[in-house]
């Protein structure tokens, strides 16, 4: 029991701001939007890196089945010579002895084989590696456009994050004031049950004295049963509303959250409609700002498409090595070299493909501008409707206050007349029902004013969080 009391005390007087903070802190969608902001930041940094030189390493190994020979043995063998004795070309100096031509003490065949071996290289195992540096010099404006796109994308992520926060706050406010409303109606239902129960007791006493009929008692009993049913429904609705609010706040649904505005007889609304400047609304609306940034993104995409029609220039340089290498007779060792240069690419003729791609991108940007103008018109209509509904809610609240005063007086007169024998139980029941309805309408009107205020703040971009 002590633990339960401590838990209840910990949740005592939870304000609307506290509920908002808990919801923003614990909502999974807000976490997703925050991750999208981080993701957009990484993409922006990725685009910035394109201005700087890129350094890449590449390496390869290959095993081949045959060696490389630069010459055919028949192309280097002195197969004939002029024999002075015969005047003919021959293969040997002395046909009787069968001696071949001597080169450095070796016969022709042996010497030729040495030359062949010297021009044959072991290429069974080939290794190659290199480091390449590439520095963009002019890419037709593509790099700058991509940097602008990622910058706008990050700003869009922030705007959508704030828009999601507004949606969550509006949902929390709805759930919060629903709990307050149902709590007030619970007290109202209890008061109404007390009224009809007292009337039921009075009618029973009158029956005992013979001044009331059983039919009158039955009609009052019906009202008592209806009041009990209404109270049960309100209590159940209140429990479910608390669960919904706890879920929005990221708390266990059975958390004993006691709201700061519960139990107040009058919310003492200190709010009133104010004038609206549509240009300021356009400037403050997060969703509209996101759409305007989206138009800029499409403008930059058109520049990216145009860059494909322009020349591109990049400087390159690198160091590479091979094994065996070609710098000293294909020796089985690593040989190094370097290279520097530039790459120029100039589009010449693509049968209109690139120009049509650019025109399509420009058309996309025009479409987005027209959609933006249409959305502005819808926002103006939305704000006007919210403003009219706000003013209507205030008028309704004033009317319910007047009706409540009359209902209170009517009930007082009916009860007094019933005690004096000047009014019937049906008249008292009618007055009690009117009293109940007047109080219920006033509660609904107060909550409606509060929700209209929040909604108007949302559509005009004035919501604070």
Sine and cosine of phi, psi and omega as CSV:
sin_phi,cos_phi,sin_psi,cos_psi,sin_omega,cos_omega
0.00,0.00,-0.64,0.76,0.01,-1.00
-0.89,0.46,-0.61,0.79,0.01,-1.00
-0.91,0.42,-0.68,0.73,0.02,-1.00
-0.89,0.46,-0.65,0.76,0.03,-1.00
-0.90,0.43,-0.64,0.77,0.02,-1.00
-0.91,0.42,-0.65,0.76,0.03,-1.00
-0.89,0.45,-0.69,0.73,0.01,-1.00
-0.89,0.46,-0.65,0.76,0.01,-1.00
-0.90,0.43,-0.59,0.81,-0.01,-1.00
-0.91,0.41,-0.50,0.87,-0.02,-1.00
-1.00,-0.08,0.07,1.00,-0.09,-1.00
-0.90,0.44,0.66,-0.75,0.13,-0.99
0.82,0.57,0.85,0.53,0.09,-1.00
-0.99,0.15,0.87,-0.49,-0.06,-1.00
-0.99,0.11,0.18,-0.98,0.03,-1.00
-0.89,0.45,-0.65,0.76,0.03,-1.00
-0.88,0.47,-0.62,0.78,0.03,-1.00
-0.89,0.45,-0.66,0.75,0.04,-1.00
-0.89,0.45,-0.65,0.76,0.02,-1.00
-0.89,0.46,-0.72,0.69,-0.02,-1.00
-0.89,0.46,-0.68,0.73,0.02,-1.00
-0.88,0.47,-0.66,0.75,-0.01,-1.00
-0.91,0.41,-0.70,0.71,0.00,-1.00
-0.91,0.40,-0.55,0.84,-0.03,-1.00
-0.97,0.23,-0.56,0.83,-0.15,-0.99
-0.96,-0.28,-0.16,0.99,-0.08,-1.00
-0.94,0.35,0.74,-0.67,-0.04,-1.00
-0.92,0.38,-0.60,0.80,0.01,-1.00
-0.90,0.43,-0.58,0.82,0.07,-1.00
-0.91,0.42,-0.61,0.79,0.07,-1.00
-0.89,0.46,-0.64,0.77,0.03,-1.00
-0.90,0.43,-0.69,0.72,0.01,-1.00
-0.89,0.46,-0.60,0.80,0.04,-1.00
-0.91,0.42,-0.64,0.77,0.05,-1.00
-0.91,0.41,-0.56,0.83,0.05,-1.00
-0.91,0.41,-0.58,0.82,0.08,-1.00
-0.89,0.45,-0.71,0.70,0.03,-1.00
-0.88,0.48,-0.66,0.75,0.01,-1.00
-0.88,0.47,-0.69,0.72,0.02,-1.00
-0.89,0.45,-0.58,0.82,0.06,-1.00
-0.90,0.44,-0.65,0.76,0.05,-1.00
-0.90,0.43,-0.64,0.77,0.01,-1.00
-0.92,0.40,-0.59,0.81,0.06,-1.00
-0.90,0.44,-0.69,0.73,0.03,-1.00
-0.91,0.41,-0.57,0.82,0.05,-1.00
-0.89,0.46,-0.67,0.74,0.01,-1.00
-0.92,0.39,-0.61,0.79,0.03,-1.00
-0.89,0.45,-0.53,0.85,-0.02,-1.00
-0.91,0.42,-0.33,0.94,-0.02,-1.00
-0.93,0.37,-0.34,0.94,0.07,-1.00
-0.94,0.34,-0.41,0.91,-0.14,-0.99
-0.99,-0.11,0.37,-0.93,-0.01,-1.00
-0.92,0.40,0.58,-0.82,0.06,-1.00
-0.98,-0.21,0.63,-0.78,-0.02,-1.00
-0.85,-0.53,0.83,-0.56,-0.05,-1.00
-0.77,-0.64,0.57,-0.82,0.09,-1.00
-0.90,-0.43,0.67,-0.74,0.07,-1.00
-0.70,-0.72,0.65,-0.76,0.03,-1.00
-0.63,-0.78,0.49,-0.87,-0.01,-1.00
-0.53,-0.85,0.44,-0.90,0.10,-1.00
-0.70,-0.71,0.63,-0.77,0.00,-1.00
-0.58,-0.81,0.70,-0.72,0.10,-1.00
-0.95,-0.31,0.80,-0.60,-0.02,-1.00
-0.91,-0.41,0.38,-0.93,-0.07,-1.00
-1.00,0.08,-0.38,0.92,-0.06,-1.00
-0.75,-0.66,0.42,-0.91,0.06,-1.00
-0.99,0.11,0.26,-0.97,0.04,-1.00
-0.99,-0.10,0.77,-0.64,0.10,-1.00
-0.85,-0.52,0.77,-0.64,-0.08,-1.00
-0.99,0.15,-0.32,0.95,-0.05,-1.00
-0.69,-0.73,0.36,-0.93,0.16,-0.99
-1.00,-0.01,0.66,-0.75,-0.07,-1.00
-0.87,0.49,-0.51,0.86,0.02,-1.00
-0.92,0.38,-0.40,0.92,-0.04,-1.00
-0.98,0.18,-0.22,0.98,-0.03,-1.00
-0.87,-0.49,-0.04,1.00,-0.02,-1.00
-1.00,0.02,0.85,-0.53,0.09,-1.00
-0.96,0.29,0.99,0.15,-0.17,-0.99
-0.95,0.31,-0.35,0.94,0.00,-1.00
-0.67,-0.74,0.42,-0.91,0.09,-1.00
-0.52,-0.85,0.28,-0.96,0.00,-1.00
-1.00,0.09,0.88,-0.48,0.04,-1.00
-1.00,0.05,0.90,-0.43,-0.05,-1.00
-0.89,0.45,-0.49,0.87,-0.07,-1.00
-0.95,0.32,-0.58,0.82,-0.08,-1.00
-0.95,-0.30,-0.36,0.93,-0.07,-1.00
0.98,0.19,0.16,0.99,-0.01,-1.00
-0.92,-0.39,0.33,-0.94,0.14,-0.99
-0.98,0.19,0.68,-0.73,-0.08,-1.00
-0.58,-0.81,0.17,-0.99,-0.04,-1.00
-0.99,-0.16,-0.27,0.96,-0.07,-1.00
-0.76,-0.66,0.39,-0.92,0.04,-1.00
-0.97,0.23,-0.72,0.70,-0.06,-1.00
-0.82,-0.57,0.95,-0.30,-0.07,-1.00
-0.91,0.42,-0.54,0.84,0.00,-1.00
-0.93,0.38,-0.64,0.77,-0.03,-1.00
-1.00,0.07,-0.33,0.94,-0.01,-1.00
0.94,0.33,0.48,0.88,-0.02,-1.00
-0.99,0.15,0.75,-0.66,0.05,-1.00
-0.99,0.10,0.18,-0.98,0.02,-1.00
-0.89,0.45,0.70,-0.72,-0.05,-1.00
-0.98,-0.19,0.77,-0.63,0.11,-0.99
-0.81,-0.58,0.90,-0.43,-0.03,-1.00
0.78,0.63,0.66,0.75,0.08,-1.00
0.99,0.12,0.00,1.00,0.00,-1.00
-0.90,-0.44,0.46,-0.89,0.05,-1.00
-0.94,0.34,0.23,-0.97,-0.05,-1.00
-0.85,0.53,-0.72,0.70,-0.05,-1.00
-0.88,0.48,-0.67,0.74,-0.01,-1.00
-0.93,0.38,-0.69,0.73,0.00,-1.00
-0.91,0.42,-0.64,0.77,0.01,-1.00
-0.90,0.44,-0.62,0.79,0.02,-1.00
-0.89,0.45,-0.61,0.79,0.04,-1.00
-0.89,0.45,-0.65,0.76,0.05,-1.00
-0.90,0.44,-0.67,0.75,0.02,-1.00
-0.87,0.49,-0.70,0.71,0.00,-1.00
-0.90,0.44,-0.60,0.80,-0.03,-1.00
-0.93,0.37,-0.43,0.90,-0.01,-1.00
-0.98,-0.22,0.25,0.97,0.10,-0.99
-0.91,-0.41,0.75,-0.66,-0.16,-0.99
-0.85,-0.53,0.57,-0.82,0.02,-1.00
-0.98,0.21,0.96,-0.27,0.01,-1.00
-0.85,-0.52,0.49,0.87,0.06,-1.00
-0.92,0.40,-0.61,0.80,-0.02,-1.00
-0.87,-0.49,0.92,-0.38,-0.05,-1.00
-0.93,-0.37,0.74,-0.67,0.06,-1.00
-0.84,-0.55,0.64,-0.77,0.08,-1.00
-0.53,-0.85,0.61,-0.79,0.01,-1.00
-0.43,-0.90,0.41,-0.91,0.01,-1.00
-0.27,-0.96,0.42,-0.91,0.10,-1.00
-0.89,-0.46,0.84,-0.54,-0.07,-1.00
-0.90,-0.44,0.75,-0.66,0.05,-1.00
-0.93,-0.38,0.80,-0.60,0.00,-1.00
-0.83,-0.56,0.82,-0.57,0.02,-1.00
-0.87,-0.48,0.93,-0.35,0.06,-1.00
-0.90,0.43,0.69,-0.72,0.04,-1.00
-0.95,-0.32,-0.76,0.65,0.06,-1.00
-0.55,-0.84,0.86,-0.51,-0.03,-1.00
-0.90,-0.43,0.40,0.91,0.02,-1.00
0.96,0.27,0.28,0.96,-0.02,-1.00
1.00,0.04,0.08,1.00,-0.06,-1.00
-0.92,0.39,-0.68,0.74,-0.05,-1.00
-0.91,0.43,-0.70,0.71,0.02,-1.00
-0.88,0.47,-0.67,0.74,0.00,-1.00
-0.90,0.44,-0.65,0.76,0.02,-1.00
-0.91,0.42,-0.59,0.81,0.06,-1.00
-0.91,0.41,-0.63,0.78,0.05,-1.00
-0.91,0.41,-0.65,0.76,0.01,-1.00
-0.88,0.48,-0.72,0.69,-0.02,-1.00
-0.93,0.36,-0.52,0.85,0.06,-1.00
-0.91,0.41,-0.72,0.69,0.04,-1.00
-0.90,0.43,-0.61,0.80,0.01,-1.00
-0.89,0.46,-0.62,0.79,0.04,-1.00
-0.92,0.39,-0.65,0.76,0.04,-1.00
-0.91,0.42,-0.61,0.79,0.06,-1.00
-0.88,0.47,-0.66,0.75,0.01,-1.00
-0.87,0.49,-0.63,0.77,0.06,-1.00
-0.91,0.42,-0.69,0.73,-0.01,-1.00
-0.90,0.44,-0.68,0.74,0.00,-1.00
-0.93,0.37,-0.53,0.85,0.08,-1.00
-0.88,0.47,-0.73,0.69,0.00,-1.00
-0.93,0.37,-0.58,0.82,0.04,-1.00
-0.91,0.42,-0.66,0.75,0.05,-1.00
-0.89,0.45,-0.61,0.79,0.05,-1.00
-0.88,0.47,-0.65,0.76,0.04,-1.00
-0.89,0.46,-0.67,0.74,0.02,-1.00
-0.89,0.46,-0.66,0.75,-0.01,-1.00
-0.92,0.39,-0.68,0.73,0.01,-1.00
-0.88,0.47,-0.67,0.74,0.01,-1.00
-0.89,0.46,-0.66,0.75,0.03,-1.00
-0.91,0.42,-0.65,0.76,0.02,-1.00
-0.90,0.43,-0.69,0.73,0.02,-1.00
-0.88,0.48,-0.67,0.74,0.05,-1.00
-0.86,0.51,-0.73,0.68,-0.02,-1.00
-0.92,0.40,-0.63,0.77,-0.02,-1.00
-0.89,0.46,-0.78,0.63,-0.06,-1.00
-0.96,0.29,-0.38,0.93,0.11,-0.99
-0.92,0.39,-0.67,0.75,0.05,-1.00
-0.88,0.47,-0.71,0.70,0.02,-1.00
-0.87,0.49,-0.68,0.73,-0.01,-1.00
-0.89,0.46,-0.73,0.68,-0.03,-1.00
-0.93,0.38,-0.54,0.84,0.07,-1.00
-0.91,0.42,-0.66,0.75,0.04,-1.00
-0.91,0.41,-0.61,0.79,0.01,-1.00
-0.96,0.29,-0.45,0.89,0.10,-1.00
-0.91,0.42,-0.72,0.69,0.06,-1.00
-0.88,0.48,-0.63,0.78,0.02,-1.00
-0.91,0.42,-0.67,0.74,0.01,-1.00
-0.90,0.43,-0.61,0.79,0.05,-1.00
-0.91,0.41,-0.65,0.76,0.03,-1.00
-0.91,0.41,-0.65,0.76,0.02,-1.00
-0.91,0.42,-0.65,0.76,0.04,-1.00
-0.89,0.46,-0.62,0.78,0.03,-1.00
-0.91,0.42,-0.64,0.77,0.01,-1.00
-0.89,0.45,-0.77,0.64,-0.06,-1.00
-0.95,0.32,-0.50,0.87,0.06,-1.00
-0.92,0.40,-0.67,0.74,0.06,-1.00
-0.89,0.47,-0.65,0.76,0.04,-1.00
-0.90,0.43,-0.63,0.77,0.02,-1.00
-0.88,0.47,-0.68,0.74,0.03,-1.00
-0.90,0.43,-0.64,0.77,0.02,-1.00
-0.90,0.43,-0.65,0.76,-0.01,-1.00
-0.91,0.40,-0.62,0.79,0.04,-1.00
-0.88,0.47,-0.66,0.75,0.04,-1.00
-0.90,0.43,-0.62,0.78,0.01,-1.00
-0.92,0.39,-0.59,0.81,0.07,-1.00
-0.89,0.45,-0.65,0.76,0.02,-1.00
-0.88,0.47,-0.51,0.86,0.01,-1.00
-1.00,0.00,-0.07,1.00,0.06,-1.00
0.99,0.16,0.31,0.95,-0.02,-1.00
-0.95,-0.30,0.12,0.99,0.04,-1.00
-0.65,-0.76,0.52,-0.86,-0.02,-1.00
-1.00,-0.08,0.25,-0.97,0.04,-1.00
-0.93,0.38,-0.53,0.85,0.03,-1.00
-0.88,0.48,-0.63,0.77,0.05,-1.00
-0.89,0.45,-0.68,0.73,0.01,-1.00
-0.89,0.45,-0.66,0.75,-0.01,-1.00
-0.90,0.44,-0.65,0.76,0.02,-1.00
-0.90,0.45,-0.60,0.80,0.04,-1.00
-0.95,0.32,-0.63,0.78,0.03,-1.00
-0.87,0.49,-0.60,0.80,0.04,-1.00
-0.87,0.49,-0.68,0.73,0.02,-1.00
-0.90,0.43,-0.60,0.80,0.04,-1.00
-0.89,0.45,-0.70,0.72,0.02,-1.00
-0.90,0.44,-0.67,0.74,0.05,-1.00
-0.88,0.47,-0.63,0.78,0.02,-1.00
-0.91,0.41,-0.64,0.77,0.05,-1.00
-0.89,0.45,-0.69,0.72,0.01,-1.00
-0.90,0.44,-0.70,0.72,0.01,-1.00
-0.88,0.48,-0.66,0.75,0.02,-1.00
-0.90,0.43,-0.65,0.76,0.02,-1.00
-0.89,0.46,-0.69,0.73,0.01,-1.00
-0.89,0.46,-0.66,0.75,0.00,-1.00
-0.91,0.42,-0.68,0.73,0.01,-1.00
-0.88,0.47,-0.70,0.71,0.02,-1.00
-0.90,0.43,-0.67,0.74,0.04,-1.00
-0.89,0.46,-0.60,0.80,0.02,-1.00
-0.91,0.42,-0.67,0.74,0.03,-1.00
-0.88,0.48,-0.72,0.70,-0.01,-1.00
-0.92,0.40,-0.60,0.80,0.02,-1.00
-0.91,0.40,-0.63,0.78,0.06,-1.00
-0.89,0.45,-0.64,0.77,0.03,-1.00
-0.88,0.47,-0.69,0.73,0.00,-1.00
-0.89,0.45,-0.66,0.75,0.02,-1.00
-0.91,0.42,-0.68,0.73,0.02,-1.00
-0.88,0.48,-0.65,0.76,0.01,-1.00
-0.90,0.43,-0.67,0.74,0.04,-1.00
-0.89,0.46,-0.55,0.83,-0.01,-1.00
-0.99,0.13,0.00,1.00,0.00,-1.00
0.97,0.24,0.40,0.91,-0.01,-1.00
-0.94,-0.33,0.33,-0.94,0.11,-0.99
-0.82,0.57,0.63,-0.77,-0.13,-0.99
-0.91,0.41,-0.33,0.94,0.02,-1.00
-0.99,-0.10,0.25,0.97,0.01,-1.00
-0.89,0.45,0.74,-0.67,-0.03,-1.00
-0.98,0.19,0.93,0.37,-0.04,-1.00
-0.98,0.19,0.87,-0.50,0.06,-1.00
-0.96,-0.28,0.88,-0.47,-0.11,-0.99
-1.00,0.10,0.53,-0.85,-0.07,-1.00
-0.92,0.40,-0.47,0.89,-0.05,-1.00
-1.00,-0.09,0.10,0.99,0.05,-1.00
-0.94,0.35,0.57,-0.82,0.13,-0.99
0.99,0.16,0.01,1.00,0.01,-1.00
-0.98,0.21,0.74,-0.67,0.01,-1.00
-0.95,0.30,-0.52,0.86,0.00,-1.00
-0.62,-0.78,0.75,-0.66,-0.04,-1.00
-0.98,0.21,-0.15,0.99,0.04,-1.00
0.77,0.64,0.88,0.48,-0.09,-1.00
-0.91,0.40,0.89,-0.45,0.01,-1.00
-0.94,-0.33,0.80,0.60,0.00,-1.00
-0.72,-0.70,0.43,-0.90,0.00,-1.00
-0.38,-0.92,0.46,-0.89,-0.01,-1.00
-0.89,0.45,0.53,-0.85,0.03,-1.00
-0.79,-0.62,0.22,-0.97,0.00,-1.00
-0.93,0.36,0.42,-0.91,-0.10,-1.00
-0.83,-0.56,0.79,-0.62,0.10,-0.99
-0.97,-0.25,0.92,-0.38,-0.11,-0.99
-0.90,0.44,-0.56,0.83,0.02,-1.00
-0.90,0.44,-0.64,0.77,0.07,-1.00
-0.91,0.41,-0.58,0.81,0.06,-1.00
-0.88,0.48,-0.72,0.69,0.01,-1.00
-0.87,0.50,-0.62,0.79,-0.03,-1.00
-0.95,0.32,-0.47,0.88,-0.10,-1.00
-1.00,-0.07,-0.36,0.93,-0.08,-1.00
-0.93,0.36,0.87,-0.49,-0.04,-1.00
-0.92,0.38,-0.63,0.78,0.00,-1.00
-0.92,0.39,-0.61,0.79,0.03,-1.00
-0.93,0.36,-0.63,0.78,0.06,-1.00
-0.88,0.48,-0.64,0.77,0.03,-1.00
-0.89,0.45,-0.64,0.77,0.02,-1.00
-0.93,0.38,-0.63,0.78,0.04,-1.00
-0.90,0.44,-0.64,0.77,0.08,-1.00
-0.91,0.41,-0.56,0.83,0.05,-1.00
-0.88,0.47,-0.60,0.80,0.08,-1.00
-0.88,0.48,-0.67,0.74,0.03,-1.00
-0.90,0.44,-0.59,0.81,0.05,-1.00
-0.87,0.49,-0.68,0.73,0.00,-1.00
-0.93,0.37,-0.53,0.85,0.11,-0.99
-0.88,0.47,-0.68,0.74,0.00,-1.00
-0.94,0.34,-0.56,0.83,0.06,-1.00
-0.89,0.45,-0.57,0.82,0.08,-1.00
-0.90,0.44,-0.61,0.80,0.05,-1.00
-0.92,0.40,-0.60,0.80,0.06,-1.00
-0.89,0.46,-0.68,0.73,0.03,-1.00
-0.90,0.43,-0.62,0.79,0.02,-1.00
-0.92,0.40,-0.55,0.84,-0.03,-1.00
-0.88,0.47,-0.44,0.90,0.01,-1.00
-0.95,0.32,-0.22,0.97,0.04,-1.00
-1.00,-0.06,-0.10,0.99,-0.09,-1.00
-0.96,-0.30,0.36,-0.93,0.04,-1.00
-0.91,0.42,0.44,-0.90,0.10,-0.99
-0.79,-0.62,0.61,-0.79,-0.03,-1.00
-0.74,-0.68,0.71,-0.70,0.05,-1.00
-0.59,-0.81,0.62,-0.78,0.09,-1.00
-1.00,-0.08,0.63,-0.78,-0.01,-1.00
-0.76,-0.65,0.45,-0.89,0.08,-1.00
-0.30,-0.95,0.48,-0.88,-0.03,-1.00
-0.20,-0.98,0.23,-0.97,0.08,-1.00
-0.84,-0.54,0.71,-0.70,-0.01,-1.00
-0.65,-0.76,0.33,-0.94,-0.03,-1.00
-0.59,-0.81,0.49,-0.87,0.07,-1.00
-0.70,-0.72,0.41,-0.91,0.07,-1.00
-0.54,-0.84,0.89,-0.45,-0.07,1.00
-0.92,0.40,0.37,-0.93,-0.06,-1.00
-0.93,-0.37,0.34,-0.94,-0.12,-0.99
-0.99,-0.12,0.14,0.99,-0.09,-1.00
-1.00,-0.01,-0.18,0.98,0.01,-1.00
-0.43,-0.90,0.89,0.45,0.11,-0.99
0.93,0.38,0.59,0.81,0.05,-1.00
0.81,0.59,0.70,0.71,0.03,-1.00
-0.94,0.34,0.47,-0.89,0.00,-1.00
-0.99,0.15,0.93,0.38,0.05,-1.00
-0.41,-0.91,0.25,-0.97,-0.02,-1.00
-0.99,0.15,0.78,-0.63,0.09,-1.00
-0.90,-0.44,0.67,-0.74,-0.12,-0.99
-0.93,-0.36,0.47,-0.88,0.06,-1.00
-0.43,-0.90,0.20,-0.98,0.06,-1.00
-0.69,-0.72,0.27,-0.96,0.01,-1.00
-0.47,-0.88,0.60,-0.80,0.10,-1.00
-0.72,-0.69,0.47,-0.88,-0.02,-1.00
-0.02,-1.00,-0.26,-0.97,-0.01,-1.00
-0.59,-0.81,0.48,-0.88,0.05,-1.00
-0.87,-0.49,0.80,-0.59,0.05,-1.00
-0.84,-0.54,0.79,-0.62,0.03,-1.00
-0.82,-0.57,0.84,-0.54,-0.01,-1.00
-0.83,-0.55,0.93,-0.37,0.06,-1.00
-0.90,0.43,0.75,-0.67,-0.03,-1.00
-0.94,-0.34,-0.82,0.57,-0.08,-1.00
-0.49,-0.87,0.87,-0.49,0.02,-1.00
-0.78,-0.63,0.40,0.92,0.06,-1.00
0.84,0.54,0.59,0.81,0.06,-1.00
0.98,0.18,0.05,1.00,-0.05,-1.00
-0.90,0.44,-0.71,0.70,-0.05,-1.00
-0.95,0.32,-0.66,0.75,-0.02,-1.00
-0.92,0.39,-0.63,0.78,0.03,-1.00
-0.93,0.36,-0.55,0.83,0.08,-1.00
-0.89,0.45,-0.65,0.76,0.03,-1.00
-0.91,0.41,-0.69,0.73,0.01,-1.00
-0.89,0.45,-0.62,0.79,0.03,-1.00
-0.90,0.43,-0.63,0.77,0.02,-1.00
-0.92,0.40,-0.64,0.77,0.05,-1.00
-0.90,0.44,-0.63,0.78,0.03,-1.00
-0.91,0.42,-0.62,0.78,0.07,-1.00
-0.85,0.53,-0.68,0.74,0.01,-1.00
-0.90,0.43,-0.63,0.78,0.03,-1.00
-0.91,0.42,-0.65,0.76,0.02,-1.00
-0.87,0.49,-0.70,0.72,-0.01,-1.00
-0.89,0.45,-0.58,0.82,0.04,-1.00
-0.92,0.39,-0.66,0.75,0.02,-1.00
-0.92,0.40,-0.63,0.77,0.05,-1.00
-0.90,0.44,-0.61,0.79,0.04,-1.00
-0.89,0.45,-0.68,0.73,0.03,-1.00
-0.89,0.46,-0.64,0.77,0.02,-1.00
-0.91,0.42,-0.65,0.76,0.00,-1.00
-0.92,0.40,-0.58,0.81,0.06,-1.00
-0.87,0.49,-0.65,0.76,0.04,-1.00
-0.90,0.44,-0.65,0.76,0.01,-1.00
-0.92,0.38,-0.59,0.80,0.03,-1.00
-0.91,0.42,-0.65,0.76,0.03,-1.00
-0.87,0.49,-0.67,0.74,0.05,-1.00
-0.91,0.42,-0.66,0.75,0.01,-1.00
-0.88,0.48,-0.69,0.72,0.00,-1.00
-0.91,0.41,-0.65,0.76,0.01,-1.00
-0.89,0.46,-0.70,0.72,0.02,-1.00
-0.89,0.46,-0.67,0.74,0.01,-1.00
-0.90,0.44,-0.62,0.79,0.00,-1.00
-0.92,0.40,-0.70,0.71,0.02,-1.00
-0.89,0.45,-0.66,0.75,0.01,-1.00
-0.91,0.42,-0.59,0.81,0.03,-1.00
-0.89,0.46,-0.75,0.66,0.01,-1.00
-0.90,0.44,-0.62,0.79,0.04,-1.00
-0.90,0.44,-0.62,0.79,0.01,-1.00
-0.90,0.44,-0.62,0.78,0.04,-1.00
-0.91,0.42,-0.69,0.72,0.02,-1.00
-0.89,0.45,-0.65,0.76,0.02,-1.00
-0.89,0.45,-0.65,0.76,0.01,-1.00
-0.89,0.46,-0.70,0.72,0.02,-1.00
-0.88,0.47,-0.63,0.78,0.01,-1.00
-0.92,0.39,-0.63,0.77,0.00,-1.00
-0.92,0.38,-0.54,0.84,0.06,-1.00
-0.91,0.42,-0.67,0.74,0.03,-1.00
-0.91,0.40,-0.67,0.74,0.03,-1.00
-0.90,0.44,-0.60,0.80,-0.01,-1.00
-0.91,0.42,-0.66,0.75,0.03,-1.00
-0.88,0.48,-0.67,0.75,0.02,-1.00
-0.92,0.38,-0.65,0.76,0.00,-1.00
-0.91,0.42,-0.63,0.78,0.04,-1.00
-0.89,0.45,-0.70,0.71,0.01,-1.00
-0.92,0.40,-0.64,0.77,0.00,-1.00
-0.89,0.45,-0.66,0.75,0.03,-1.00
-0.92,0.40,-0.66,0.75,0.02,-1.00
-0.87,0.49,-0.69,0.72,-0.01,-1.00
-0.92,0.39,-0.66,0.75,-0.02,-1.00
-0.90,0.43,-0.69,0.73,0.01,-1.00
-0.91,0.42,-0.66,0.75,0.03,-1.00
-0.90,0.44,-0.68,0.73,0.02,-1.00
-0.91,0.42,-0.58,0.82,0.02,-1.00
-0.92,0.40,-0.66,0.75,0.01,-1.00
-0.92,0.39,-0.51,0.86,-0.01,-1.00
-1.00,0.02,-0.04,1.00,-0.01,-1.00
0.99,0.17,0.27,0.96,-0.03,-1.00
-0.99,-0.15,-0.14,0.99,-0.02,-1.00
-0.71,-0.70,0.49,-0.87,0.00,-1.00
-1.00,0.01,0.21,-0.98,0.05,-1.00
-0.90,0.43,-0.53,0.85,0.03,-1.00
-0.90,0.44,-0.64,0.77,0.04,-1.00
-0.90,0.43,-0.61,0.79,0.04,-1.00
-0.92,0.39,-0.68,0.73,0.03,-1.00
-0.88,0.48,-0.64,0.76,0.04,-1.00
-0.89,0.45,-0.68,0.73,0.01,-1.00
-0.91,0.41,-0.65,0.76,0.02,-1.00
-0.91,0.42,-0.66,0.75,0.03,-1.00
-0.90,0.44,-0.67,0.75,0.03,-1.00
-0.91,0.42,-0.62,0.78,0.05,-1.00
-0.89,0.46,-0.71,0.71,0.03,-1.00
-0.87,0.49,-0.71,0.70,-0.03,-1.00
-0.91,0.41,-0.64,0.77,-0.01,-1.00
-0.90,0.43,-0.69,0.72,0.04,-1.00
-0.90,0.43,-0.68,0.74,-0.01,-1.00
-0.90,0.44,-0.66,0.75,0.02,-1.00
-0.91,0.41,-0.60,0.80,0.03,-1.00
-0.91,0.40,-0.66,0.75,0.04,-1.00
-0.87,0.49,-0.74,0.68,0.00,-1.00
-0.88,0.47,-0.63,0.78,-0.02,-1.00
-0.92,0.39,-0.65,0.76,0.04,-1.00
-0.89,0.45,-0.71,0.70,0.02,-1.00
-0.91,0.42,-0.61,0.79,0.01,-1.00
-0.90,0.44,-0.63,0.78,0.05,-1.00
-0.89,0.46,-0.71,0.70,0.01,-1.00
-0.87,0.49,-0.71,0.71,-0.02,-1.00
-0.93,0.36,-0.58,0.81,0.08,-1.00
-0.90,0.44,-0.61,0.79,0.04,-1.00
-0.90,0.44,-0.69,0.72,0.01,-1.00
-0.92,0.40,-0.68,0.73,-0.03,-1.00
-0.91,0.41,-0.66,0.75,0.03,-1.00
-0.90,0.43,-0.64,0.77,0.07,-1.00
-0.88,0.47,-0.60,0.80,-0.01,-1.00
-0.93,0.38,-0.74,0.67,-0.06,-1.00
-0.97,0.25,-0.35,0.94,0.05,-1.00
-0.99,-0.11,-0.02,1.00,0.02,-1.00
0.97,0.24,0.36,0.93,-0.03,-1.00
-0.99,-0.15,0.08,1.00,-0.06,-1.00
-0.93,0.36,0.76,-0.65,-0.04,-1.00
-0.98,-0.22,0.73,-0.68,0.03,-1.00
-0.42,-0.91,0.00,0.00,0.00,0.00
